[in-house]
Amino acid sequence: MIYRSPLPAVAVPAITVPAHVLVHDNDKVALKDAVSDEAITYAELKRAVEATARGLVAQGIKPGDTIAITSVNRPRYAVGLHAIMAAGATAALINPLLTPQEIEQLKTLANVTRTLDLDDLPEDGTAQLPETDPAHTAAILFSSGTTGFTKAVKLSHRALVANLEQQRQGWRIDETDVLAANLPFFHIYGFAIILNSGLLGGATLVTMPRSDAGTYLRRLEDHKVTRAFLVPPLAAAIADQEAPTTPTHLKLVLCGAAPLDEDTRRRAELKLNAPVRQGYGLTEAGGTHQTFDDDEETDPRSVGVLSPGTEARIVEPGTTEDATEGEMLIRGPQVMDGYLNDEAATRQAFVDGWLKTGDLVRVRNGRFYVVDRVKEMIKYKGYQVAPAELEALLRKHPQVKDAAVKGAPDRVNGEVPKAFVVTQGDVTAEELMAFVAAEVAPFKKVRQVEFVEEIPRSVSGKILRRLLKDD
């Protein structure tokens, strides 16, 4: 059975992302930072993007090159990002919290030519900008997909523009909006749903560093934010606030990156004084393949209907057999071109032209509900942590014979990486956690260790994580 969107298909302009997004040219503030004095108007943004793009071309950047941005959210992020794409190059967006070794690994994976310094952007007024084919890869974001190790997702201008047009049918941002840009721009959530959707709509985006729930609530009120963004751990922290600052300007709050339980959603909604709705998508689909509803009367447990021009199937995981509850497969103009330099992983991500999402869903009256994840990624504070990476690292310890990692439920963080370890010598849990912490970014650290006699595996050697039981 094929599910189709109830909304009419949208026209997808055959233009680049910067040409599509940077349509406003006025003195309204486009982006400002909640902590520093950094700010930029739409007119300044448009001029800075063009000047920086020309500067990059003057320095020899050309189509086929890939430039990395490794930065926290800030107004100049938008300048660097769109300048790279306007220069005909590809932007690789890398998490700045990664260790230097991890950053270099991702740069190698994405064939990065150079890294852009947002504090020293080149400018030029004469270099000729190239004509860019909308089929060209506009951006590379990183995902572990459904199989574990990080992969470089290729998103074309056409796919990203298509997704932006699809979102506008239900995610109706306009010039009256102020958006909380607290979720990282290197993540598809921050990149597509906040940054580019906000700029396209002519809103003001307030970049914010990560903070505790109380500080976040105060910033929402101080900056008169109308649309806020959450991941489940932040939603839980807000729900637990005893005496919060109650925002008075919010119209809608979107929570994504992982399913949000209904009790937490309701309590967060009361503290935020605004409806909290769930969004759903994935990096491989350019952001989302569901339409976010501004309609407050819709079922808040749903992630909406399919985006215009999107089709879906629900199948038994690992098969192509229809199911009432199963893995979602999708196809549409917003889907990735594949994983860079990884044809095997690209083939594995698709079945008969359908993208496998790795998520268990069900459908009721045309609306989709996320039940659970088929894939084994751990979601720690909205970050994706690949068990295979941590398992490989643990096995490098001389006292470890075998190891498996899975997500353990955690009230504050959503999930935390928990290691199940078979030892071949004396070693403590603290020593193993320190061993891993020295090699990975903070959000990837193993937080719990349990010593076991053996790791359950299938006949093919695959770890059977469902058989790993907590004490």
C-alpha positions in Angstrom: 0.0 0.0 0.0 1.3 3.4 -0.9 0.4 6.4 1.2 0.3 9.8 -0.5 0.1 13.3 0.8 -3.4 14.9 1.0 -1.8 18.2 0.0 -1.2 19.1 -3.7 2.4 18.7 -5.0 4.4 21.9 -5.0 6.4 23.4 -7.8 10.1 23.2 -7.2 12.0 26.1 -8.7 15.2 25.1 -10.6 17.4 27.4 -8.6 20.1 27.1 -6.0 19.5 27.2 -2.2 20.9 30.8 -1.8 18.8 32.1 -4.7 15.7 30.5 -3.2 16.3 31.5 0.4 17.9 35.0 0.2 14.9 36.8 -1.2 14.5 39.5 1.4 16.5 42.7 1.1 15.5 45.1 3.9 16.7 46.5 7.1 15.0 44.0 9.3 17.3 42.0 11.5 17.7 38.5 10.0 19.9 37.0 12.7 21.0 38.2 16.1 22.9 36.4 18.9 21.3 36.1 22.4 24.6 36.6 24.2 27.0 38.6 22.0 26.2 41.8 20.1 26.5 40.1 16.7 23.6 40.8 14.4 22.9 41.2 10.7 20.0 42.6 8.7 18.6 40.9 5.6 20.2 43.6 3.4 23.5 43.1 5.1 23.2 39.3 4.8 22.5 39.4 1.1 25.4 41.7 0.4 27.8 39.8 2.7 26.9 36.4 1.1 27.6 37.8 -2.4 30.8 39.5 -1.5 32.1 36.4 0.4 31.1 34.1 -2.5 33.1 36.3 -4.9 36.0 36.3 -2.4 36.0 32.5 -2.4 36.0 32.4 -6.2 38.8 34.9 -6.3 40.8 32.5 -4.0 40.3 29.7 -6.4 37.2 27.9 -5.0 35.3 26.2 -7.8 32.4 23.8 -8.3 33.5 20.4 -7.1 35.3 21.8 -4.0 34.0 21.2 -0.5 34.4 23.7 2.3 33.8 22.8 5.9 32.1 25.0 8.5 33.0 24.0 12.1 31.2 26.5 14.3 28.5 27.0 16.9 25.4 28.8 15.9 26.0 32.5 15.2 24.7 35.1 12.7 27.8 34.8 10.5 27.1 31.1 10.1 24.4 32.0 7.5 26.9 34.2 5.6 29.5 31.5 5.4 27.0 28.7 4.5 25.2 30.5 1.7 28.4 32.0 0.4 29.9 28.6 -0.1 26.9 27.4 -2.0 26.7 30.7 -4.0 30.3 30.1 -5.0 29.3 26.8 -6.6 31.0 24.7 -3.9 29.6 22.3 -1.4 29.2 23.1 2.3 30.2 20.3 4.8 28.7 21.1 8.2 30.7 19.6 11.1 29.9 19.5 14.8 32.5 21.8 16.6 32.2 19.7 19.8 34.0 16.8 18.1 37.6 16.1 19.0 40.2 17.4 16.5 40.7 13.7 15.4 37.0 13.2 14.8 36.8 16.5 12.8 39.7 15.4 10.6 38.0 12.1 10.0 34.8 13.8 8.8 36.7 16.2 6.7 38.4 13.3 5.0 35.1 11.5 4.6 33.6 14.5 2.9 36.6 15.3 0.7 36.9 18.7 2.3 39.1 21.2 0.4 39.4 23.8 3.2 37.7 25.0 6.3 36.0 28.4 6.4 36.9 30.8 9.2 33.7 32.8 9.9 35.8 35.5 11.6 37.9 36.0 8.5 35.6 35.7 5.5 37.2 36.7 2.2 35.4 39.4 0.2 35.7 40.5 -3.4 33.6 42.7 -5.7 34.7 41.6 -9.1 35.1 37.8 -9.3 32.4 36.2 -11.5 30.1 33.7 -9.7 29.6 30.4 -11.6 26.3 29.1 -12.8 25.4 26.2 -10.5 23.3 23.2 -11.6 20.5 22.6 -9.1 21.4 18.9 -9.3 24.9 19.8 -7.7 25.5 18.8 -4.1 24.7 21.9 -2.0 25.5 20.5 1.4 27.0 17.5 3.1 25.6 16.6 6.5 26.6 13.6 8.5 24.4 10.8 9.6 24.9 7.2 10.8 21.8 6.2 8.8 20.5 2.7 9.8 23.8 0.9 10.0 26.1 2.6 12.6 29.1 4.3 11.3 29.0 8.0 10.2 28.3 8.6 6.5 28.4 11.8 4.5 24.9 12.6 3.2 24.7 14.4 -0.2 21.9 16.9 -0.5 21.4 18.7 -3.8 20.2 22.2 -4.2 17.1 20.7 -5.9 16.3 18.4 -2.9 16.8 21.2 -0.3 14.7 23.7 -2.3 12.0 21.0 -2.7 11.9 20.4 1.0 11.7 24.1 1.8 8.7 24.5 -0.5 7.1 21.4 1.0 7.5 22.7 4.5 5.9 26.0 3.7 2.5 24.3 3.2 2.1 23.6 6.9 5.0 25.4 8.6 3.9 29.0 7.9 6.7 31.2 9.0 6.5 34.9 8.1 8.0 38.3 8.8 6.2 38.6 12.1 8.0 35.6 13.5 11.0 35.4 15.9 12.7 32.0 15.9 14.8 30.5 18.7 17.9 29.2 16.8 19.1 27.0 19.7 19.5 23.7 17.8 22.8 23.4 15.9 22.9 24.5 12.3 25.2 21.5 11.5 22.2 19.2 12.2 19.5 18.9 9.7 16.9 20.1 12.3 18.7 23.4 12.7 19.9 23.6 9.1 16.6 23.1 7.3 13.8 23.6 9.8 15.2 26.6 11.6 17.9 28.4 9.6 16.8 28.1 6.0 13.0 28.0 6.7 13.3 31.1 8.9 15.3 33.1 6.4 13.0 32.1 3.6 10.0 33.3 5.6 11.7 36.6 6.5 11.7 35.9 10.3 14.3 37.0 12.8 16.4 34.2 14.1 18.0 34.5 17.6 21.0 32.2 17.9 21.5 30.8 21.3 24.1 28.6 22.9 23.0 25.5 24.7 21.8 26.3 28.2 19.7 25.0 31.1 16.0 25.1 30.8 15.6 28.2 33.0 18.0 30.2 30.9 16.3 29.0 27.7 12.9 30.1 29.0 14.2 33.5 29.9 15.7 34.0 26.5 12.4 33.1 24.8 10.7 35.9 26.8 13.6 38.4 26.5 13.7 38.1 22.7 9.9 37.8 22.2 10.3 34.5 20.5 7.2 33.3 18.6 8.4 29.8 17.6 10.6 27.7 19.8 12.4 24.4 19.2 13.0 21.5 21.5 14.5 18.0 21.7 12.9 15.6 24.3 15.6 16.1 27.0 15.0 19.9 26.9 11.3 19.4 26.9 11.6 17.2 30.0 13.8 19.8 31.7 11.3 22.5 31.0 8.4 20.3 32.2 10.3 19.9 35.5 10.9 23.6 36.1 9.3 24.6 39.4 9.1 28.4 38.9 9.8 29.1 35.2 9.7 32.3 33.3 6.6 31.9 31.3 7.0 33.0 27.7 4.2 35.3 26.5 4.8 35.6 22.8 5.0 31.9 21.7 2.7 30.7 19.0 4.0 27.2 18.5 6.7 25.0 19.8 8.2 22.2 17.8 9.9 19.1 19.3 11.9 16.7 17.2 15.0 14.5 16.9 13.3 11.7 18.9 9.8 10.8 20.1 8.3 12.8 22.9 6.1 11.1 25.5 2.7 12.6 26.0 3.0 13.3 29.7 6.2 15.3 29.2 4.7 17.1 26.2 1.6 18.2 28.1 3.6 19.4 31.1 6.1 21.3 28.9 3.1 22.8 27.0 1.8 24.3 30.3 5.2 25.8 31.2 5.7 27.2 27.7 2.1 28.6 27.5 1.9 27.4 23.9 1.1 24.3 21.9 3.9 21.8 21.6 3.9 19.7 18.4 6.1 16.9 17.2 8.1 16.9 14.0 9.7 14.1 12.2 12.3 13.7 9.5 15.8 12.6 8.8 19.0 13.9 7.3 18.6 11.6 4.3 15.3 13.3 3.4 16.7 16.8 3.5 15.1 17.6 6.8 11.5 16.3 6.9 9.0 14.3 4.9 6.1 15.3 7.2 4.2 18.6 7.2 4.3 20.5 10.5 0.9 21.8 11.4 0.3 25.3 12.7 -3.3 24.0 13.3 -3.7 23.7 17.0 -6.6 21.4 16.7 -4.6 18.5 15.3 -3.6 15.5 17.3 -0.4 16.5 19.2 0.9 12.9 19.3 1.0 12.8 15.6 4.0 14.1 13.5 1.6 15.3 10.8 0.7 14.2 7.3 3.1 13.5 4.4 4.7 16.5 2.8 3.4 17.5 -0.6 4.8 15.2 -3.4 5.9 12.6 -0.8 4.9 9.0 -0.9 5.3 6.4 1.9 5.0 2.7 2.6 4.8 0.9 5.9 6.5 -2.5 5.8 7.6 -5.3 8.1 11.2 -4.3 9.0 13.7 -5.9 6.7 11.1 -6.9 4.1 8.9 -5.3 1.5 5.7 -6.7 2.9 3.0 -4.3 3.9 2.3 -3.8 7.6 -0.1 -1.8 9.7 2.8 -0.9 12.0 6.3 -1.2 10.7 9.2 0.6 9.1 8.5 3.6 7.0 9.8 3.8 3.5 9.6 7.1 1.6 10.2 8.7 -1.8 10.0 12.2 -3.0 12.0 15.1 -4.5 13.6 16.0 -1.1 15.4 12.7 -0.7 19.2 12.6 -0.8 21.3 11.6 -3.8 23.1 9.1 -1.6 26.2 8.8 0.7 29.4 10.3 -0.6 31.9 7.6 -1.8 29.9 4.8 -0.3 27.9 3.0 -2.9 27.3 0.0 -0.7 25.7 2.1 2.0 23.7 3.9 -0.5 22.3 0.7 -2.0 21.5 -0.5 1.5 19.6 2.7 2.3 17.1 2.1 -0.5 14.9 -0.7 -1.6 13.3 -0.5 -5.0 13.7 3.2 -5.1 12.3 3.8 -1.6 14.4 5.3 1.2 14.4 3.2 4.4 13.9 5.5 7.4 14.7 2.9 10.0 11.7 4.1 12.1 8.7 2.2 13.2 5.5 4.1 12.5 1.7 3.6 12.2 -0.9 5.6 10.3 -4.3 6.7 11.4 -6.6 8.9 9.2 -3.7 9.9 7.1 -1.6 11.1 10.0 1.6 9.4 11.0 2.7 8.4 14.5 6.2 7.4 15.4 6.2 4.3 17.6 9.9 3.4 18.0 13.2 3.2 16.1 14.2 0.2 14.1 17.7 1.6 13.8 20.0 1.2 16.8 21.2 4.8 17.1 21.4 6.2 20.6 19.8 9.7 21.1 21.7 11.6 23.8 20.3 15.1 24.2 19.3 15.1 20.6 22.7 14.0 19.4 23.0 10.7 17.5 25.6 8.3 18.9 26.6 5.3 16.9 27.0 2.1 19.1 29.3 0.6 16.5 31.9 3.4 17.0 32.0 3.0 20.7 32.1 -0.8 20.5 35.1 -0.7 18.2 36.8 1.7 20.6 36.1 -0.4 23.6 37.5 -3.5 21.9 40.8 -1.7 21.5 41.3 -1.8 25.3 43.7 -4.6 26.2 41.5 -5.9 29.0 38.3 -6.1 26.8 37.5 -9.2 25.0 34.1 -8.1 23.5 31.7 -5.3 23.9 28.3 -4.1 22.9 26.7 -0.7 23.4 23.0 0.3 23.5 21.0 3.2 24.7 19.8 3.1 28.3 16.7 5.3 29.1 17.6 8.4 31.0 15.1 11.0 32.3 17.3 14.0 31.8 19.2 13.1 28.6 16.7 10.9 26.8 19.2 8.0 26.4 22.8 7.5 27.5 25.3 5.1 26.0 25.6 1.9 28.1 28.3 -0.6 27.5 28.1 -4.4 28.1 31.6 -5.7 28.4 33.3 -9.1 28.4 36.7 -8.7 30.0 39.9 -10.7 29.7 41.7 -9.1 32.7 41.1 -6.8 35.6 39.5 -3.5 34.7 37.0 -1.3 36.3 33.9 0.5 34.8 35.5 3.8 35.7 38.7 2.9 33.8 36.7 1.9 30.7 34.6 5.1 30.7 37.7 7.2 31.0 39.3 5.2 28.2 36.4 6.0 25.8 36.0 9.6 27.1 39.6 10.4 26.1 38.9 9.5 22.4 35.4 10.9 21.7 33.3 14.1 22.0 31.6 14.6 25.4 28.2 13.6 24.1 29.5 10.2 22.9 30.9 9.2 26.3 29.9 5.8 27.8 27.9 6.7 30.9 27.2 3.2 32.2 29.1 -0.1 32.1 27.8 -3.6 32.9 30.1 -6.6 32.9 28.7 -9.7 31.3 29.8 -13.3 30.4 29.1 -13.0 26.7 27.6 -10.7 24.0 24.5 -12.3 22.4 25.0 -12.5 18.6 23.2 -14.0 15.6 24.7 -16.7 13.5 26.0 -14.0 11.2 27.8 -12.3 14.1 25.4 -9.4 14.5 24.9 -8.2 18.0 21.4 -8.9 19.3 21.0 -5.8 21.4 17.4 -6.7 22.3 18.8 -9.5 24.4 21.0 -7.2 26.4 19.1 -6.7 29.6 19.8 -4.1 32.3 20.4 -5.4 35.8 
